[in-house]
Amino acid sequence: MSHMPRDHIGASRVSELITLVLGLALLIVIFSELPSEVFSPESQSFFFVIGGIAIWRYSWWLVQAVRSTWYNRRIFPRLRAAADAADEVVRAPELFVLCTSYRIEAEINFQVYDAMVREVAEYGVPTTIFASISDRTDVDVITHVMDEHCWPENIEIRYMFQKGDGKRSAMAEVLRAISRRLPAPGSLLISMDGDIRLEPGTLRRSLSFFQSQEDLGALTTNNRAEVTGNDATREWYDLRYAQRHLMMSSMSVSRRLLVLTGRYSVFRADLATQPGFIELIESDHVDHWRFGNFKFLSGDDKSSWYWLLKHGWRMMYLPDVYVTGFEELPDRRRFFASTTDLMRRWYGNMLRTSNRAIALGPRPMGMFTWWSLVDQRISMWTTLVGPTVVTLVTLFVRPSFFFAYILWILFTRGIATMILAWQRGRFSLLWIPLIYYNQVWGAMLKTYVSFRFNRQKWSRQGISAGEPGDPVAVRRQRRMGNVLHGFTYGLLLFALMLTTGVVQPLDRTTLSILRDQGWQRSQQPERVDRWLSASIADAPEGGTVQLPAGRYHLDGTLFDSLHEETRVMAGQISGVDGSTTLALSPDLADHMQGPGGEPLNGSVHCTLESSCYLTLNEKSLTLVNIHLMVEPSVMTELAAAEPSSKEQSKDG
């Protein structure tokens, strides 16, 4: 096994202790402020939406975790044994290394090439190292490394200076140079970044899989990081590697992956030197109905992956082989801005390629891999359901739901952290908030990028691409992206408002009121006896009749409309808290009881905790969220209105 973190540095004990204290304090606040009413029947829509989405998402995540464990414990050990046995018999006849670096510090450059030369010399086959560099000082560093190792006989160094227009053109130049050398059958190509250090045994323990599996097109390995930055930055990177390990292991059960990382991947040389492969690396592009034809700036690892996927080649992940990356945020003093820039680039690469990969269908990759690609597109929207629902319910129903949601986050992300820690071999409390940050903010960025994925930027090289040269066309594209993004999220928001009950769909009562209400009477209280009686009779047994906000009159004609032989089906009449008022005649008030069972006299506010009751046809109906008023003048007003109605009908 190549060495796992001999000097891994995670968050300090002080940071872990502070996180623990803050977490415990948060739990104390939650349990002290969480009222019992959160779990009342009115909360069922909240728990239904959050719980339903959670069951779907976490059951899928659990499937990935189980598959990951199965691969690491059952499948991979057999593959490892076969590869080790093959390595004793035969090795690749020739090896090529493509290492691209752009303004890497001399100290890191030395470590990278020192480890590379050591590994290649130990592997012992003829090897050509193509150093795609951007600065003359890189030549001096590499020369110094070769001097340190006494210029091993099996190694040839070739320097290729980059144009400065991105990594893709540099890789294409090297691949064409390799193809001109006519690699021997069975030769292998290592593609790696210039800030990746190979740990001892990396080549011997990774290249042997190509000897034992003839249908293997490419592989990639586990990662670790030496991070320059604070505790949050270090744990953010290690959490991403832990999540990557779980996903890569799970996908390897299907002998496919979702990406071939540019940090360190190995390809069969005869595949990587095919003209179609090289052309895709150099000039990968997409034709889009809004953006037209535009080339990809970054994401070469997605292009190489797509070419192999399209042509049916198998891929695999090696969980027991580690390479070390030297990681640093673009601006180490701005965690949020820097992680946002990185995620935006990563997600843009994913979204620019996933659509065409999905269009291939399940045949070349298998159903599980295909559905995993589809799930990437769905999950960025379902992840936003939880925060959106809790915001709606907290603002419009009951603020205490916020505490219930925080408790839910701590519980679910705590479980996820323990599973990741079990597979990664280390645990950090900082992972709990960082998981939520990656999920929610990451989902927001994915939805943002999905409507603007032509906008590309490579922070290290300071170049951007994808948008038209005409400023007017740029503004038009961006404006359309904003409109489509807002419309799509608006549909999701509206659906969640209906589901949680923040907005009630129009029922029969409301529709009848809207139909019969004339604009000239918009300021007058409405009589709802007839409509209310129809709703009570048509409701599901024990169901709720919902009254909209407004001021309405009820009198004794409610009994005339609801005949004795008509069955009272509803069990509850509900209004909009603080906005629905019923003005009652004294006759109807005699059939009402206040919250304490007392006769209704004057006015009373019926709430969920202090409900009122109306007896109709020997059945008692509960009234909640309604302000009741007994108005003797109601009968006089209505009697005065009746003759005028009759006269209008005669005139008609």
C-alpha positions as CSV (number, residue, x, y, z in Angstrom):
1,M,0.0,0.0,0.0
2,S,1.4,3.4,-0.9
3,H,1.8,5.5,2.2
4,M,-1.3,7.3,3.7
5,P,-0.4,10.6,5.2
6,R,2.8,10.3,7.1
7,D,2.4,13.9,8.2
8,H,-1.3,14.6,7.9
9,I,-2.3,17.8,9.6
10,G,-6.0,18.3,10.3
11,A,-7.7,20.8,12.5
12,S,-6.0,21.6,15.7
13,R,-7.4,20.3,19.0
14,V,-8.3,23.9,20.0
15,S,-10.5,24.2,16.9
16,E,-12.1,20.8,17.6
17,L,-12.8,21.7,21.2
18,I,-14.3,25.0,20.2
19,T,-16.5,23.3,17.7
20,L,-17.6,20.8,20.3
21,V,-18.5,23.5,22.9
22,L,-20.4,25.5,20.3
23,G,-22.3,22.3,19.2
24,L,-23.3,21.5,22.7
25,A,-24.4,25.0,23.4
26,L,-26.5,24.9,20.3
27,L,-28.1,21.7,21.4
28,I,-29.0,23.2,24.8
29,V,-30.6,26.3,23.1
30,I,-32.5,24.0,20.7
31,F,-33.9,21.8,23.4
32,S,-34.8,24.7,25.7
33,E,-36.5,26.7,22.9
34,L,-38.2,23.8,21.1
35,P,-41.9,23.9,22.0
36,S,-44.1,20.8,21.9
37,E,-46.3,22.4,19.3
38,V,-43.7,21.7,16.7
39,F,-44.9,18.1,16.7
40,S,-48.6,19.0,16.5
41,P,-50.8,17.8,13.7
42,E,-50.4,21.1,11.9
43,S,-46.7,20.3,11.5
44,Q,-47.3,17.3,9.3
45,S,-46.7,19.1,6.0
46,F,-43.3,20.3,7.3
47,F,-42.2,16.8,8.3
48,F,-43.8,15.2,5.2
49,V,-41.8,17.4,2.8
50,I,-38.5,17.3,4.7
51,G,-38.8,13.7,5.7
52,G,-39.9,12.5,2.2
53,I,-37.0,14.2,0.5
54,A,-34.6,13.0,3.2
55,I,-35.8,9.4,2.8
56,W,-35.1,9.6,-0.9
57,R,-31.8,11.3,-0.7
58,Y,-30.3,9.5,2.2
59,S,-31.5,6.1,1.0
60,W,-29.6,6.8,-2.2
61,W,-26.6,8.0,-0.3
62,L,-26.8,4.8,1.9
63,V,-26.8,2.7,-1.3
64,Q,-23.6,4.4,-2.3
65,A,-22.0,3.9,1.1
66,V,-22.9,0.1,1.1
67,R,-21.5,-0.3,-2.4
68,S,-18.4,1.5,-1.3
69,T,-17.9,-0.8,1.6
70,W,-18.6,-3.9,-0.6
71,Y,-16.0,-2.7,-3.1
72,N,-13.3,-2.0,-0.5
73,R,-13.9,-5.2,1.6
74,R,-14.9,-7.8,-1.1
75,I,-14.3,-6.8,-4.7
76,F,-11.0,-4.8,-4.6
77,P,-9.0,-7.3,-2.5
78,R,-9.5,-9.9,-5.2
79,L,-8.5,-7.4,-7.9
80,R,-5.4,-6.4,-5.9
81,A,-4.3,-10.0,-5.5
82,A,-4.6,-10.6,-9.3
83,A,-2.7,-7.3,-10.1
84,D,0.1,-8.1,-7.7
85,A,0.5,-11.6,-9.2
86,A,0.6,-10.1,-12.7
87,D,3.2,-7.6,-11.7
88,E,5.6,-10.5,-10.8
89,V,5.3,-11.8,-14.3
90,V,5.2,-8.9,-16.7
91,R,5.3,-5.1,-16.7
92,A,4.4,-2.4,-19.2
93,P,7.0,-2.3,-22.0
94,E,7.2,1.5,-22.0
95,L,6.0,4.3,-19.9
96,F,5.1,7.9,-20.6
97,V,4.6,10.6,-18.0
98,L,2.7,13.8,-18.9
99,C,3.2,16.4,-16.1
100,T,1.7,19.8,-16.6
101,S,2.6,22.7,-14.2
102,Y,2.0,26.4,-14.3
103,R,4.0,28.6,-12.0
104,I,4.6,26.1,-9.3
105,E,6.9,27.1,-6.4
106,A,10.4,25.7,-6.8
107,E,10.2,23.8,-3.5
108,I,7.0,22.0,-4.5
109,N,8.4,21.4,-8.0
110,F,11.5,19.7,-6.5
111,Q,9.4,17.4,-4.3
112,V,7.1,16.5,-7.3
113,Y,9.9,15.6,-9.7
114,D,12.1,14.0,-7.0
115,A,9.3,11.6,-6.1
116,M,8.4,11.0,-9.8
117,V,12.0,10.2,-10.8
118,R,12.4,7.9,-7.8
119,E,9.3,6.0,-8.7
120,V,10.1,5.7,-12.4
121,A,13.6,4.6,-11.7
122,E,12.4,1.9,-9.3
123,Y,9.7,0.7,-11.8
124,G,12.6,0.0,-14.2
125,V,11.0,0.2,-17.7
126,P,12.0,2.8,-20.4
127,T,10.2,6.0,-19.5
128,T,9.9,9.4,-21.2
129,I,8.9,12.2,-18.9
130,F,7.2,15.1,-20.8
131,A,7.5,18.2,-18.5
132,S,5.0,20.7,-19.8
133,I,6.3,23.8,-18.0
134,S,5.8,27.6,-18.2
135,D,9.1,28.9,-16.8
136,R,12.8,28.4,-17.4
137,T,13.4,28.0,-13.7
138,D,11.4,24.7,-13.9
139,V,14.2,23.3,-16.1
140,D,16.8,24.2,-13.5
141,V,14.8,22.4,-10.8
142,I,14.3,19.3,-12.9
143,T,17.9,19.2,-13.9
144,H,18.9,19.4,-10.2
145,V,16.6,16.5,-9.4
146,M,18.1,14.4,-12.2
147,D,21.6,15.2,-10.9
148,E,20.5,14.1,-7.4
149,H,19.5,10.7,-8.9
150,C,22.5,10.4,-11.1
151,W,20.4,10.5,-14.3
152,P,18.8,7.0,-14.3
153,E,19.4,5.2,-17.5
154,N,15.7,4.3,-18.1
155,I,14.5,7.9,-17.9
156,E,14.4,10.5,-20.7
157,I,13.3,14.1,-20.0
158,R,11.6,16.2,-22.6
159,Y,10.6,19.8,-22.0
160,M,7.6,21.4,-23.7
161,F,6.9,25.1,-22.9
162,Q,3.2,26.0,-22.6
163,K,1.5,28.7,-24.7
164,G,-0.2,30.1,-21.7
165,D,-3.7,29.6,-23.1
166,G,-4.7,26.8,-20.7
167,K,-3.9,23.2,-19.8
168,R,-5.7,21.6,-22.8
169,S,-3.4,22.9,-25.5
170,A,-0.3,21.8,-23.5
171,M,-1.7,18.3,-23.0
172,A,-2.6,18.0,-26.7
173,E,1.0,18.9,-27.7
174,V,2.4,16.3,-25.5
175,L,0.0,13.6,-26.6
176,R,0.9,14.3,-30.3
177,A,4.6,14.1,-29.4
178,I,4.0,10.7,-27.8
179,S,2.0,9.4,-30.7
180,R,4.9,10.3,-33.1
181,R,7.1,8.1,-31.0
182,L,4.9,5.1,-31.8
183,P,4.5,3.6,-28.3
184,A,4.9,-0.1,-28.0
185,P,1.8,-2.2,-27.5
186,G,0.8,-2.3,-23.9
187,S,2.5,1.0,-23.1
188,L,1.0,3.2,-20.4
189,L,0.5,7.0,-20.0
190,I,0.5,8.7,-16.7
191,S,-1.3,12.1,-16.7
192,M,-0.7,14.2,-13.6
193,D,-0.6,17.7,-12.3
194,G,2.6,19.5,-11.4
195,D,1.6,19.8,-7.8
196,I,1.1,16.1,-7.1
197,R,3.7,14.1,-5.2
198,L,3.8,10.3,-5.8
199,E,4.1,8.3,-2.6
200,P,6.5,5.3,-2.5
201,G,5.1,2.3,-4.4
202,T,2.6,4.3,-6.4
203,L,3.6,3.0,-9.9
204,R,4.3,-0.6,-8.9
205,R,0.9,-0.8,-7.1
206,S,-1.2,1.0,-9.8
207,L,0.2,0.1,-13.2
208,S,0.0,-3.7,-12.6
209,F,-3.9,-3.5,-12.9
210,F,-3.5,-3.0,-16.7
211,Q,-1.6,-6.3,-16.9
212,S,-4.4,-8.3,-15.1
213,Q,-7.4,-6.6,-16.8
214,E,-7.3,-6.3,-20.6
215,D,-10.5,-4.3,-20.8
216,L,-9.3,-1.6,-18.4
217,G,-8.9,1.7,-20.1
218,A,-7.9,4.0,-17.3
219,L,-7.6,4.2,-13.5
220,T,-7.2,6.8,-10.8
221,T,-6.1,6.6,-7.2
222,N,-7.0,7.9,-3.7
223,N,-5.9,11.4,-2.7
224,R,-4.6,13.2,0.3
225,A,-3.5,16.8,0.7
226,E,-0.9,19.0,2.3
227,V,-2.9,22.2,2.7
228,T,-1.6,25.7,3.2
229,G,-4.3,27.4,5.2
230,N,-6.3,27.5,8.4
231,D,-8.1,24.6,10.1
232,A,-11.3,25.1,8.1
233,T,-9.5,25.0,4.8
234,R,-7.6,21.8,5.8
235,E,-10.7,20.0,6.9
236,W,-12.6,21.3,3.8
237,Y,-10.1,19.6,1.5
238,D,-10.0,16.4,3.5
239,L,-13.8,16.2,3.7
240,R,-13.9,16.5,-0.1
241,Y,-11.4,13.7,-0.4
242,A,-13.4,11.5,2.0
243,Q,-16.6,12.1,0.0
244,R,-14.6,11.4,-3.2
245,H,-13.4,8.1,-1.8
246,L,-16.9,6.9,-1.0
247,M,-18.3,7.9,-4.4
248,M,-15.3,6.5,-6.4
249,S,-15.4,3.2,-4.5
250,S,-19.2,2.9,-5.1
251,M,-18.9,3.6,-8.8
252,S,-16.0,1.1,-9.2
253,V,-18.5,-1.7,-8.4
254,S,-19.9,-1.0,-11.8
255,R,-16.4,-0.7,-13.3
256,R,-17.1,2.9,-14.3
257,L,-16.3,6.3,-12.7
258,L,-17.8,9.7,-12.9
259,V,-14.5,11.4,-13.5
260,L,-10.8,10.6,-14.2
261,T,-9.1,13.2,-12.0
262,G,-6.3,15.2,-13.6
263,R,-4.3,14.9,-10.3
264,Y,-3.2,11.4,-11.2
265,S,-4.7,9.1,-13.7
266,V,-3.2,6.3,-15.9
267,F,-4.4,5.5,-19.4
268,R,-3.5,2.9,-22.0
269,A,-1.1,4.8,-24.4
270,D,-2.7,3.4,-27.5
271,L,-6.1,5.0,-26.4
272,A,-4.6,8.3,-25.3
273,T,-2.8,8.8,-28.6
274,Q,-5.8,8.2,-30.8
275,P,-6.7,11.4,-32.9
276,G,-10.2,11.5,-31.5
277,F,-9.0,11.4,-27.9
278,I,-6.4,14.2,-28.6
279,E,-8.9,16.4,-30.4
280,L,-11.4,16.1,-27.6
281,I,-8.7,17.1,-25.1
282,E,-7.6,20.1,-27.1
283,S,-10.9,21.4,-28.6
284,D,-13.7,20.0,-26.5
285,H,-16.8,22.1,-27.1
286,V,-20.6,22.1,-26.9
287,D,-23.4,23.3,-29.2
288,H,-26.1,24.9,-27.0
289,W,-29.4,26.5,-28.1
290,R,-28.6,29.7,-26.0
291,F,-24.9,29.9,-26.0
292,G,-24.1,28.6,-29.5
293,N,-20.8,26.8,-30.0
294,F,-18.1,27.4,-27.3
295,K,-14.9,25.6,-26.3
296,F,-14.2,24.3,-22.8
297,L,-11.4,26.0,-20.9
298,S,-10.8,23.5,-18.1
299,G,-12.2,20.1,-17.4
300,D,-9.8,18.0,-19.4
301,D,-10.4,15.1,-17.0
302,K,-14.1,15.2,-17.9
303,S,-13.2,15.1,-21.6
304,S,-10.9,12.1,-21.3
305,W,-13.5,10.4,-19.1
306,Y,-16.3,11.0,-21.6
307,W,-14.2,9.6,-24.5
308,L,-13.6,6.4,-22.6
309,L,-17.2,6.1,-21.4
310,K,-18.5,6.6,-25.0
311,H,-16.2,3.9,-26.3
312,G,-17.2,1.4,-23.6
313,W,-13.8,1.1,-21.8
314,R,-13.8,0.1,-18.2
315,M,-12.3,2.3,-15.4
316,M,-11.5,1.7,-11.8
317,Y,-10.4,3.4,-8.6
318,L,-7.6,2.3,-6.3
319,P,-8.5,3.0,-2.7
320,D,-5.1,1.7,-1.3
321,V,-2.8,3.9,-3.5
322,Y,-2.4,7.5,-2.4
323,V,-0.9,10.5,-4.2
324,T,-0.4,13.8,-2.3
325,G,-1.6,17.1,-3.6
326,F,-0.2,20.5,-2.5
327,E,-3.5,22.5,-2.0
328,E,-4.0,26.1,-1.4
329,L,-7.1,28.3,-1.8
330,P,-6.8,31.0,-4.5
331,D,-7.0,33.5,-1.6
332,R,-6.3,31.9,1.7
333,R,-7.7,34.9,3.6
334,R,-11.1,34.6,2.0
335,F,-12.5,31.1,2.6
336,F,-16.0,31.7,1.3
337,A,-14.9,33.5,-1.9
338,S,-12.2,31.0,-2.7
339,T,-14.2,27.9,-2.1
340,T,-17.0,29.4,-4.2
341,D,-14.6,30.0,-7.1
342,L,-13.3,26.5,-7.0
343,M,-16.7,24.8,-6.7
344,R,-18.1,27.0,-9.5
345,R,-15.3,25.8,-11.8
346,W,-15.7,22.1,-10.8
347,Y,-19.5,22.2,-11.1
348,G,-19.2,23.9,-14.5
349,N,-16.9,21.1,-15.8
350,M,-19.5,18.6,-14.5
351,L,-22.5,20.2,-16.0
352,R,-20.9,20.9,-19.4
353,T,-20.2,17.2,-19.8
354,S,-23.0,15.4,-18.0
355,N,-25.8,16.2,-20.5
356,R,-24.1,14.5,-23.4
357,A,-23.0,11.6,-21.1
358,I,-26.7,11.1,-20.1
359,A,-27.7,11.2,-23.8
360,L,-25.5,8.1,-24.4
361,G,-28.1,6.1,-22.4
362,P,-27.4,3.2,-20.1
363,R,-26.0,0.8,-22.7
364,P,-22.3,1.9,-22.8
365,M,-22.0,2.4,-19.0
366,G,-24.7,0.4,-17.2
367,M,-27.9,1.5,-15.5
368,F,-26.3,2.5,-12.1
369,T,-23.7,4.7,-13.6
370,W,-26.3,6.3,-15.9
371,W,-28.7,7.0,-13.1
372,S,-25.9,8.4,-11.0
373,L,-25.4,11.0,-13.7
374,V,-29.1,11.8,-13.8
375,D,-29.1,12.0,-10.0
376,Q,-26.4,14.7,-10.2
377,R,-28.8,16.9,-12.1
378,I,-31.8,16.2,-9.8
379,S,-29.9,16.4,-6.4
380,M,-29.0,20.1,-6.9
381,W,-32.7,21.0,-6.7
382,T,-33.8,18.5,-4.0
383,T,-31.0,19.8,-1.8
384,L,-32.7,23.2,-1.8
385,V,-36.0,21.8,-0.6
386,G,-35.0,21.7,3.0
387,P,-33.7,25.2,3.4
388,T,-36.6,26.6,1.4
389,V,-39.3,24.8,3.3
390,V,-37.9,25.7,6.7
391,T,-37.7,29.4,5.6
392,L,-41.3,29.3,4.5
393,V,-42.6,27.6,7.6
394,T,-40.6,29.7,9.9
395,L,-41.7,32.9,8.4
396,F,-45.4,32.1,7.8
397,V,-46.4,29.3,10.2
398,R,-44.3,29.0,13.3
399,P,-40.8,30.3,14.0
400,S,-40.0,27.3,16.2
401,F,-39.6,25.2,13.1
402,F,-36.2,26.7,12.7
403,F,-35.0,24.9,15.9
404,A,-36.4,21.6,14.6
405,Y,-34.5,22.0,11.4
406,I,-31.2,22.8,13.1
407,L,-31.7,19.6,15.2
408,W,-32.3,17.7,12.0
409,I,-29.1,19.1,10.4
410,L,-27.0,18.1,13.4
411,F,-28.5,14.6,13.4
412,T,-28.3,13.8,9.7
413,R,-24.9,15.4,9.1
414,G,-23.6,13.8,12.2
415,I,-24.5,10.4,10.9
416,A,-23.0,11.2,7.5
417,T,-19.8,12.4,9.2
418,M,-19.4,9.2,11.2
419,I,-19.8,7.0,8.0
420,L,-17.3,9.1,6.1
421,A,-14.9,9.1,9.1
422,W,-15.2,5.3,9.3
423,Q,-14.1,4.9,5.7
424,R,-11.5,7.7,5.7
425,G,-9.9,6.6,9.0
426,R,-10.1,10.0,10.7
427,F,-12.8,12.2,12.2
428,S,-13.3,15.9,12.6
429,L,-16.3,17.8,14.2
430,L,-15.7,20.5,11.6
431,W,-17.0,18.1,9.0
432,I,-20.6,18.5,10.3
433,P,-21.0,22.2,9.3
434,L,-18.8,21.8,6.3
435,I,-20.9,19.0,4.9
436,Y,-24.0,21.2,5.1
437,Y,-22.0,24.1,3.6
438,N,-20.9,21.9,0.7
439,Q,-24.4,20.5,0.1
440,V,-26.5,23.7,0.3
441,W,-24.1,26.3,-1.0
442,G,-22.9,23.8,-3.6
443,A,-26.5,23.1,-4.7
444,M,-27.1,26.9,-5.1
445,L,-23.9,27.2,-7.2
446,K,-24.9,24.2,-9.3
447,T,-28.3,25.7,-10.1
448,Y,-26.6,29.0,-10.8
449,V,-24.0,27.5,-13.1
450,S,-26.5,25.3,-14.9
451,F,-28.1,28.4,-16.5
452,R,-24.7,30.0,-17.2
453,F,-22.3,27.1,-17.8
454,N,-20.7,28.9,-20.8
455,R,-19.0,31.3,-18.3
456,Q,-15.6,29.8,-17.5
457,K,-12.7,31.1,-15.5
458,W,-9.3,29.6,-14.4
459,S,-8.2,31.5,-11.4
460,R,-4.6,30.3,-11.3
461,Q,-3.9,31.3,-14.9
462,G,-6.2,34.3,-14.8
463,I,-8.0,33.5,-18.1
464,S,-11.7,33.2,-18.9
465,A,-13.8,32.1,-21.9
466,G,-17.2,31.0,-23.1
467,E,-19.0,34.3,-23.6
468,P,-19.5,36.2,-26.8
469,G,-17.2,39.1,-27.8
470,D,-20.1,41.5,-28.3
471,P,-21.0,43.2,-25.0
472,V,-24.7,43.4,-26.1
473,A,-24.8,39.7,-26.7
474,V,-23.2,39.1,-23.3
475,R,-25.8,41.2,-21.5
476,R,-28.6,39.4,-23.4
477,Q,-27.3,36.0,-22.5
478,R,-26.9,36.9,-18.8
479,R,-30.3,38.5,-18.7
480,M,-31.9,35.4,-20.2
481,G,-30.0,33.2,-17.7
482,N,-31.4,35.2,-14.8
483,V,-34.9,35.0,-16.1
484,L,-34.8,31.2,-16.6
485,H,-33.1,30.6,-13.3
486,G,-35.6,32.8,-11.4
487,F,-38.6,31.1,-13.2
488,T,-37.4,27.6,-12.5
489,Y,-36.7,28.3,-8.8
490,G,-40.1,30.2,-8.7
491,L,-41.9,27.0,-9.8
492,L,-40.1,25.0,-7.0
493,L,-40.9,27.7,-4.5
494,F,-44.6,27.8,-5.5
495,A,-44.9,24.0,-5.3
496,L,-43.4,24.0,-1.8
497,M,-45.7,26.8,-0.7
498,L,-48.7,24.7,-1.7
499,T,-47.2,21.5,-0.1
500,T,-46.5,23.1,3.2
501,G,-49.8,25.0,3.3
502,V,-48.3,28.4,3.3
503,V,-50.5,29.0,0.3
504,Q,-53.8,27.2,0.1
505,P,-55.2,26.1,-3.2
506,L,-58.6,27.5,-4.1
507,D,-61.3,25.3,-2.7
508,R,-65.1,25.3,-3.5
509,T,-65.8,27.9,-0.9
510,T,-63.2,30.4,-2.2
511,L,-64.1,29.8,-5.8
512,S,-67.8,30.4,-5.1
513,I,-67.0,33.7,-3.3
514,L,-64.8,34.9,-6.1
515,R,-67.4,34.0,-8.7
516,D,-70.3,35.7,-7.0
517,Q,-68.5,38.7,-5.5
518,G,-68.9,41.8,-7.7
519,W,-66.4,44.6,-7.8
520,Q,-68.9,47.0,-6.5
521,R,-69.3,45.0,-3.3
522,S,-65.6,44.5,-2.7
523,Q,-65.7,46.6,0.4
524,Q,-68.8,44.9,1.9
525,P,-68.7,41.8,4.2
526,E,-69.8,38.7,2.3
527,R,-72.5,36.2,3.3
528,V,-71.1,32.6,3.1
529,D,-73.9,30.5,4.5
530,R,-74.7,28.8,1.2
531,W,-71.0,28.2,0.2
532,L,-70.0,27.1,3.7
533,S,-72.9,24.6,3.9
534,A,-71.9,23.1,0.5
535,S,-68.3,22.7,1.6
536,I,-69.3,21.1,4.9
537,A,-71.4,18.6,3.1
538,D,-68.8,17.8,0.4
539,A,-65.7,17.6,2.6
540,P,-64.1,14.3,3.4
541,E,-65.4,12.8,6.6
542,G,-63.7,14.5,9.5
543,G,-61.9,16.8,7.0
544,T,-61.2,20.5,7.3
545,V,-63.1,23.3,5.5
546,Q,-60.6,26.2,4.8
547,L,-62.0,29.7,4.9
548,P,-59.8,32.4,3.2
549,A,-58.8,35.6,4.8
550,G,-61.5,38.2,5.1
551,R,-64.6,39.3,7.0
552,Y,-67.8,37.2,6.4
553,H,-71.4,37.0,7.7
554,L,-73.2,33.9,8.9
555,D,-76.8,33.8,10.1
556,G,-79.5,31.2,10.7
557,T,-79.9,30.5,7.0
558,L,-76.9,28.2,7.4
559,F,-79.3,25.7,8.8
560,D,-81.8,26.2,6.0
561,S,-79.0,25.5,3.5
562,L,-77.8,22.4,5.4
563,H,-81.0,20.4,5.5
564,E,-81.6,17.8,8.2
565,E,-81.2,15.0,5.8
566,T,-77.8,16.3,4.6
567,R,-74.9,14.6,6.3
568,V,-72.4,16.8,8.0
569,M,-69.0,15.4,6.7
570,A,-66.4,18.0,7.8
571,G,-65.0,17.9,11.3
572,Q,-63.2,21.3,11.4
573,I,-63.6,24.8,10.0
574,S,-60.2,26.7,9.8
575,G,-59.4,30.2,8.9
576,V,-56.2,32.1,8.3
577,D,-54.9,33.0,11.7
578,G,-55.5,36.7,12.5
579,S,-57.1,37.4,9.1
580,T,-60.5,35.5,9.1
581,T,-63.5,37.0,10.9
582,L,-67.0,35.6,11.1
583,A,-69.8,37.9,12.1
584,L,-72.6,35.8,13.6
585,S,-76.3,36.4,14.1
586,P,-77.6,35.8,17.7
587,D,-79.6,32.7,16.4
588,L,-76.4,31.1,15.1
589,A,-74.4,32.2,18.2
590,D,-76.8,30.0,20.3
591,H,-75.3,27.0,18.6
592,M,-71.7,28.1,19.3
593,Q,-69.5,27.4,22.3
594,G,-66.4,29.3,23.3
595,P,-62.9,27.8,24.1
596,G,-64.0,26.9,27.6
597,G,-67.4,25.5,26.6
598,E,-69.2,28.7,27.6
599,P,-72.0,30.2,25.4
600,L,-70.7,32.6,22.8
601,N,-71.3,36.3,23.7
602,G,-69.5,39.3,22.2
603,S,-66.3,38.3,20.4
604,V,-63.8,35.5,20.9
605,H,-60.6,34.4,19.1
606,C,-60.6,30.6,18.3
607,T,-57.1,29.2,18.1
608,L,-55.5,25.8,17.7
609,E,-55.0,25.6,21.4
610,S,-58.3,27.3,22.4
611,S,-60.8,26.1,19.7
612,C,-64.5,26.9,19.5
613,Y,-67.3,24.6,18.5
614,L,-70.4,24.7,16.3
615,T,-73.2,22.2,16.5
616,L,-74.9,21.3,13.2
617,N,-77.3,18.5,12.7
618,E,-76.3,17.0,16.1
619,K,-72.6,17.0,15.1
620,S,-70.0,19.2,16.6
621,L,-67.5,21.0,14.3
622,T,-64.2,22.5,15.6
623,L,-63.4,26.1,14.7
624,V,-59.7,27.2,14.7
625,N,-57.8,30.4,13.6
626,I,-61.1,32.3,13.4
627,H,-62.2,35.5,15.1
628,L,-66.0,35.2,16.0
629,M,-68.2,38.3,16.5
630,V,-71.9,38.3,17.6
631,E,-73.5,41.3,15.9
632,P,-77.3,41.8,16.5
633,S,-77.3,44.3,13.6
634,V,-76.5,41.6,11.1
635,M,-80.1,40.4,10.9
636,T,-81.3,44.0,10.3
637,E,-78.8,44.6,7.6
638,L,-79.6,41.4,5.8
639,A,-83.4,42.0,6.1
640,A,-82.9,45.4,4.5
641,A,-80.9,43.9,1.8
642,E,-83.5,41.2,0.9
643,P,-86.2,43.5,-0.6
644,S,-83.7,45.3,-2.8
645,S,-82.6,41.9,-4.1
646,K,-86.2,40.8,-4.8
647,E,-86.9,44.1,-6.6
648,Q,-83.8,43.6,-8.8
649,S,-85.0,40.1,-9.7
650,K,-88.5,41.5,-10.5
651,D,-87.0,44.2,-12.7
652,G,-85.0,41.6,-14.4
